[in-house]
Amino acid sequence: MNAPVARERLTVSEPSVFDHPEFKNHEQVVFGFDAATGLRTIIAIHDTRLGPALGGCRMWAYKNDAQALTDALRLSRGMTYKNSLAGLDLGGGKAVIIADPRTDKTAGMLAAFGRQVDRLGGTYITAEDVGISSDDMEIVAGETRHARGTKATGLGDPSPYTALGVFVGLKAAVAHQFGSEDLTGRIVAIQGLGHVGMYLAEHLHNAGAKLVVADIHKPSVERAVSEFGARSVDTKKIHAVEADVFAPCALGAGLNDGTIPELGAPVIAGAANNQLADERHGLELKKRGILYAPDYAINAGGVISIAIARPGTEEAKVRDKVIAIGQTLTHIFERAAALDLPTQTVADQIAEERLEHSRG
């Protein structure tokens, strides 16, 4: 077993969680540790008014514990809105594991995480996310029945459904911005070629789009170039490429004070969570005439697949609900235009309206 890499710890001089800038009335934040495997995890449960909190588990080599806490708090709140907007009877939660998925991950660590989830008794339901594969989730599911995206609980890997939802959402954004959803000849710059990004690249290639790609993992870039005729650029320049659509499919906070003035596309539609570094950046995009597909609206395909799929569920039923993401985004774009508001503000309003009418 590889020894977990030592990283900077959060220095606490006074109560930090409740005063944290990303703490938004979270119901529960759990810090878990397993000495035998080196597991360090944070599970954040934001809101359970609609039902148990569902959200994936992310494994990442965070610089420090404070960064991991920020991610867990932001992502869990995003899941509340994502599940609400998707019409699911589920709340929002998220887990992070502080470890490098390429060097630190072990079966024992994943099993220990499963036991941490099980201790919450179903208040939090986990699934895969960045750094966690469908095979990894099978190991987690060996320790708890509160895991989704496994063969035993439905359709398995949710990545293809996330990518499908992003694809139809991207077409809805293109139709709103350019007057037609036809992607023939459209240039799409994809930032990140993980499971979702690669599936999205395939959809776009088959639809006739021209691809520009970037990823820190060189073999993924080489595959996209070989199979889809993509052009590769540096990861630090992908957002500035002159294109019709910029599709962020890596980590969040990529739309910020530094990158927004450099954006080279009039449409942003991608799979990454928490793309806006701050809520005010949504307004900045609007001022620049850039159409933004709110991340938790467009990337809901995976959570839809793991929420409604059960053994024996017809895949067509799941696909139909995922494809409806395009209609949801069209409604958001039209309402935002009519009210002269940023698209993410309108998406928040729609999600909050459902939360307000929920039980409790």
N, C-alpha and C positions, 0 to 999 in steps of 0.2 A: 504494500500500500504506500502510495506517495504521501509524504508528510505535508499537511496543509501549509501553505506559505504564510509566514507571519506578516501581518499588515497593521497599519496604524489604527489604534483604537480611538473611539470617541471619548474626549475628555469632557466630563460633566461637572460643572461648577454649581449648577442649580437644576431643578426639575426641567428636563429637556423635551420630553415628548409632547406634553400638553402645550408648551410654548413654541413648539416647532412651527415654522411658517407654513408647512404643508399639512399640519394637523387640522382637519376640517370636520370636527365632531365625530371622529372615528369611535366606533363602539368598543373596540378591543385591539390592543397591539401586544403581541406575544413574542418574547425573545426566547429562542430555544437553543440548547447546547447539548452535544453528546461527546463526552470525553474520549470514548473508545474510537470514534471515527473522525473526530475533529469537526463535526457538523456545527456550524453557526448559522442560525436562520432567524429571520424576522417574518412573522405572519401578521398582516394588518387586515382587520375586518372593519370596513367603513360603514356599511348600512345594510341592515337585514329586513327592512320594512316589506320588501317584495318577496322575501324568502331567504334561504341559506345563502351565504356569501360564496359565490363562485368566481374563481380567478386562478390563473396559472401560477406556476412556480418558476422563477428565474434564477439561474445560477450564473454568477458573474464575479470577476476578480475586482471587486470594488476597492477603491483606493483606501477607504476607511469605513468604519461602521456608520458614521454620520451619513455618508453618501448612500449606503445601503438602506438606512432608515428613510431617507428622503424618497428613494425610489419606491419602497414599499408603500409609503403613505400616498404618494401621487398615483401610483398604478392602481391601488385598491379603490380610490375615489373614482378613477376613470372607469373601473369595472362596474361600479354602481350605475353610472350613466350609460355605459355600453349595454348592460343587461336591461335597463329600463327602456332605452330607445329601441332595442330589438324586440320589445314586447315579451320578455321572458319573466317568469315569476321567480326571480333570483336576485339576491343582493350582490354587493360588490366586495371582493377581498383579493388579496395578493400575497404571495410568499416570495421571499428572496433567500437564496443560500449564498453566503459569502465564501466563494471558492472559485478557482479557475476551472471551467468545465473541461478544458483540454488536458490538464495535468493533475488536478486534485480529486476529480470525481471517482468515487468507488461505489460498488454495490452496497457496501455497508453503510456509507453515508446516505445513500438514497433510502435505504430501509429505515435508518434512524429518522430521516425526515418524515417518512410515512407514519412512524409511531408518534411524532409530534403532532401531525395532522389528526391522527386518530384520537388523541387526548382531548381535542376540541369537540368531539361528539357530534360532528355533522354541522356545526355552526359555519365551518369553512370547508368548501369542496375544492380540491386542487386539480390541476391539469398541467400540461406541458407549456413551456414558454422558452424564451431565449436560454440556450445552454442546457436545456432538458429535452430529450428526444422521447418519442413514443415508447421505445424500448425501456428507457429510464423510468417512465411512468408505470410500466408493467411491474417494475421492482417496487415502486412506492405502493402500488395497489396490493402488493402481497402483504402489506402491513395495515392497510385500512380500506374500508369499503367506500371511503369518501374521496375517491379519485375517479376522474373521468378521462375520456380520450383513450381508453384501453379497449382491447378486443372484447373483454368480458362485458363492458358497459355500452357497447354500441359499434361505432364505425371506425374506431382506432384513431390514427393520426389526424388531428384537426387541421393541419397545415394546408392541405388542398382546398378546404372549404374557406379558410381565411383568404387564400389567394383568389378564389373564385369571387368572393364578395368584394375584394379590392378591385378586381378586374371590372365587374359590372358597375361598381361605384365610380371607377375612373372613367368609364364610358359615359356615365350620367353627367359627370363634371365636364367632359369634353363637349357633350351635346349642349350643355347650358352655356358654356363659354364660347363655343365656335358655331353652334347651330346644327351640328350633326355629330352623331356618335361614331361615325366611321373612323377607324383608326389607321386606315391605309395611308402609309407615308408619314404618319405622325411620329415625331421624335419623342421618346420617353426616356428620361434619365433615371435609372434605378440605383438607389443608394442602399447596398446590402443585398447579398445573394445567399441568404440562409434558406431554410426550407421554403418559407413563404415567398421570398424574393425570387427564387429560381422558378417556382411554379408560376408566379406572375409573369416572369420573363417569357415562359413558354406560351402562356395565353396571349400575350401581346404579340409575340412573333407570329403565332398562327393567325392573328387578326390583321397582320400586315404592317405592324408598327416597326419603326427603326429604333434600335436600342443602343443606349450608352450606359455602361455599367461601371460600378466601383465596389470593391470589397477588400477587407484586410486579408482575406483568405485567397491566396493566388489561384489554387486549383479551381475554385468556384468561378473566378473571372475567366480562366482559360476555357472552362466548359461553356460558359455563355457565349464567348467569342466563337468557339468551334461549332456549337449546335445552333445558335440563333443569329450568327453573323453580327454580334454586338461589337461595339467599339469600346475599349476600356480607357478610363482616365483615373487619375489619382483620387483617392478617397477625400482629400481636402479640397478638390475642385469640382466634384460631381454636382453640387448644388448650383454652381455658377454656369454650368453648360447651357448653351443656347438650345432650348428644346420647347416642345409644346406642353409637356407634362414633366414635373419632377415628382418621383415616387420614392419618398423616404421609407425604407424597409429595414433600418438598423435600429439603433437605440434612440431614445427620446431627446427632447430639448435641442434638436437640430435647427429649429427655426428660432433664431435669436437676434440680438442686436448686431452681431457680427455678420451673420449669413444673409439675413433678409435683404439688405441693400445690394447684395451680390447675386440674388436669385436670377436665373436665366429663363424661367418658364412662367407663363401666366396661369398655370393650373398646378396645384399641389394635391396629389392623391396617392397615398401610400399606406403601408401596413404598420409602420412604427407606432408605438404608444407614446402619448405625451409629447407630441411633436413640437408644440409651442413651449418655449422656455418659460414664458409668463403669459397670462391671459391677455395682456395688452398687445401682444404680438399678433393676435388675431385681427385687432383693429388696424395695426400697421399694414398687414397684408391687404386688407380691404382698401385702405387709402392708396395703395399702389396698384389697385385693379387686379390683384391676384386672387383667383378663386381657390379657396381652401376647403377640401373635403374633410370635415372634422374626423380626427383619427378614430375615435371610439364608435363612430357611426359606420365608417367604411370598413373597419377591420373586424367586424362582429361575426364574420362567417364561422370562424373556429369555435367561438363560444356557443353559437347557435347549434353547431353540429354536436357538441358534447352535451348540450342542455336537453335537446329533444330526442337524440338518438338513444335507442334501447335495443337490446338483442332482438332481431327480427324486424326492426324499423326499416321501412323502404327508403332507400337512399334518395329516391325522387322527392319524397316529402321534405327531406332536409335541404336538398338542392333548391327546391322551389322557395323555401323561406330565405335561403341565402341570397338567391337572385333578387328577392324583393328589396334587398339593400339598395339597389339602384333607384327604386321608387322612393324609398325613405330619403335618400340624398336629394333627389329632384324636389321633393317637398321642402326640404331644408333650404335649398338654393332659392326656390321661388318665394318662400316666406321671408328669407333674409333680404331679398331684393325689394320686396313689397314694403318691408319695415325699415329698410336702409340700415340694417344691422350686420355685424360680422356673422359669418355662418356658424362659428362655434357658440356664439351667444344664443342663437336660435336653437341649435341642437340642445344646449343646456336647458333652455326653457321647456322644450318638448319633453325631455327626460324628467325634469323636475315636476312638470304637471302630472305625470303618471305617478311619481313618488308621493305627491301630495294627496292623490286620490286612493292610495294603497291602504291596506289595513294598518291599524296602529297609528 
